[in-house]
Amino acid sequence: MDTPLIVLVHSPLTGPSAWEPVADSLQRRGASVAVPTLEGAFEAGPPYHPAVAAAVGRRLAEVGGGRAVTLVAHSGAGALLPAIAAAVPRVGGAVFVDALLPHPGATWFDTVPPPMRERLLELAEGERLPKWSDWFPPEVVAGLLPDPERRGRFIAELPRVPLAYFRETAPDPKAWPPERCAYLRLSEAYGEQAAEAKRRGWPVRSLDGDHLAIMTRPEPVAELLTELIDDRR
């Protein structure tokens, strides 16, 4: 079996630099890695799921070479993987890293408690949410990313995502799920998602850290990802 191309998909609320430390670590281990950007996918208007899938597909057409693909999603990108898998040839596996599980046939707002939905609607400016960093007091993001230079670059990339994305019904493609799926939990907030993955019979690993450990602890994240991907070949 050929070595898969590992495709690191960032959350729609962040930017591709969130994955760069893990990508560097994986490449040092000999892995082939692609980090597509979702920039622009939320600018033209709905539907957004196929726009995201097209953005990833374009990147893989440049670097994929027809190889098998393992999709790796962080945070909100987990909900986007079915659409991406339907648009990308030879998806053999998927790993969810502190990520939402897909919710075909439902909106993102359907999956969260009403108080969170109301809180986001209160934060909205017009029809867009503020940057993810502005959802919290400044000290929260500073605690997650203590390095000022890294934090500044991360915040500079953060998009203002339209509310229409959170109201969009996720597609239910026939190609989902791939044969091999796994879950890597980084924070307590995603404990229920990890438990659901375990109920589905997926391999599950945990790293005691926080949601942005992909930036601050890339070596252990890359090690666990390598184990999960190798374990599912």
N, C-alpha and C positions, 0 to 999 in steps of 0.2 A: 504494500500500500504506500502511495506517495505521501511525503510529509505535507501536512495541511498548511495552508496560508492562514495565519491567525489574524483575524480582522477585529481590531479593538474599536468598538462603537461607543462614542461618548454620549452622555445624556443630552437631550435637546435643551436642557437648562445650562449646560456648560459648553466648553470648547475642546478641541482636540488636544491641547497641551496637557489636559488632565491625565491623558494616557501616556504621555511621552516618557516619563520615568520607567514605567513598566515595559513599554516598547523597547527602550534601550536595554533593559535587563534581559528581556527575552532574546533580543538579537545577540547579546553577548553569549547566550547559551546556545546559539546556533539556529534559532527559530527564524522563520520567515514571517514578517509582520507588516501589516498595513494599518494605518490610522486615518480613515477617511474623515473629512469634515462635513458636518451638516449645515455649515454656513450657507445661507441662501435658500435652504429648503423651506423656510418659514416666511419668506418674503413675498411670494407670488400669490398667496391666498390658498384656501383649501381646494382639494383634499391634501392633507399633509403627509399621510402615511406613504402614498406612492411617490411623493416628492422626495422624502427621505430615502426610500428604496432606490430611486433613480440616482441620487447623489452617491450612495455607496456603490451602486453598480458601475457608475462612471469611473470611480477610483479603482475598482477591481479590474475593469477593462484595461486600465493602464498598467497595472502591476501583477495581476493575477496569473496570467499565463495558462489559464485553463485548469489550474490545480484545484484539488479539493479545498474547501473552506471550512474553518471553524469560526463561528461568530461569537464574540465575547462582548457582552453588554454591561455597562455600568449604570446603575440608578434607573432613571426613566427610560433609558434606551431598551430595557428589557421588553417593554410593551411594543417596541417597534420591530423586534426581530421577525415575527411572522411575515410582515410586509417585505422586509429585506430578503428573507429566505426565499420568498416567492419570485423575487426579481433577480436573484444571483444563482448562477449555475453551480451545481455540485456542493451544496451545503451539507456537510456530513455531521456537524455537531454544533452545539451552542452551550456556552457557559454564561451564567448570570452572576455578576459580581455586585453584591449588595444592590440588587436590581429588582424592579417590579417584574412579576411574571406576566405574560401576555394575558389580555382580556378581550379576546375576539367577541364582537357583537355588543360590546359595552363601551362607554366613554371613560376617559380617565377620571372625570368627576364622579362617575358611578362607583369607582373603586375606593374612594377615600371617605372618611367620616364627614358628615355634614358640617361640623365646625371648621374643618380644614378648608372645605369648599367655600364656606362663607368668608373665611379669613382671606383667601386668595382673591375673592371677588372684591373685598374691601381694599386690598392692596392695588388692584388694577388701576392703571392710568389710561383712560380711554378703553380700547379693546386689547391692550397688551399688559402683561405683568411687568413689574420692574425686574431688574436683574436679580438673579437668585441670591446674590450677596446682600441685597437690600431687603430680603425677607426677614432678616435677623439683625440684632444689634451688632455693631462692628466687632465687638470683642469675641463674638461667636466664631466668625470666619477667621479672625486673627488667631484664635486658639487652635483651629483646625490646620491653619497654614501659618506657622510662626515666622517663616522666612519672608521678609518684606518684598524682596524682588520676585520670588515665586508667586506670592499672593497678589502682587500688582499685576503680573502677567495674566494670572488666572482670571482676575476680576475684569481686566480689559477685554477679554474674549467673551464674557458672558452676554448672551443675547437677551432681548426682550421678546418673549414668546407670546404669540397671540392667544387670547382666550379661546378662540375658535378651535385651536388644537385640542384643548382639554375637553371640548364639547363634541369632538369628532368621534364617531363610532369606529372602533378598530375593526379592520377587515378580518375575515375568517378564511384564509387561503387553505386549499386542500393540501398543500405541500407541508403544512405545519402539523406536528413538530418533526424535526429531524430525528434520525435514529438514536443519536447520542446527545443527551443533555446532562448538565451538571450545575451545581450551585456553590458559590463561594460567599460566605457571609463575613462582612467586615464589622458590622455594628449591630447593637441590640435592636435598632429600629427595624431591621429586616429579618428578625427572628421568625416571624410568621411566614414570610416568603420561603425561608430556608426549610422550615418545618413542612410546608406544603410540597417543596421539591423532594424532601425525604419520603413523604407519603406516596409520591409518584414513582418512587424507586430510583431516583437519581442519586449519583454520588454527591455528597455534601461535605464541604470542608469549612472550617471557621478560623478566622484570625482575629484575635482580640485587639481591636483597634477602633477606628472611626470611619465614617463614610468616605473621607478623602485619603484613606491609607494608600490608594493607588498612586498618590503623589508623594506622600511622606514616608511610606514603607514599601517601595517598589520591589525590593529584593524578595522578601517573604511572599508578597502577592504573586510575583512571577514564578516563584518556586511552586506554590500551590496550584497556580494555573497550569504549569507544566505537568504536574502530577495528574490533575483532572483530565487534561487533554490526552495524555499518554494512556491513562486508565481507560479511556473510552474509545481507543482505536480498535 
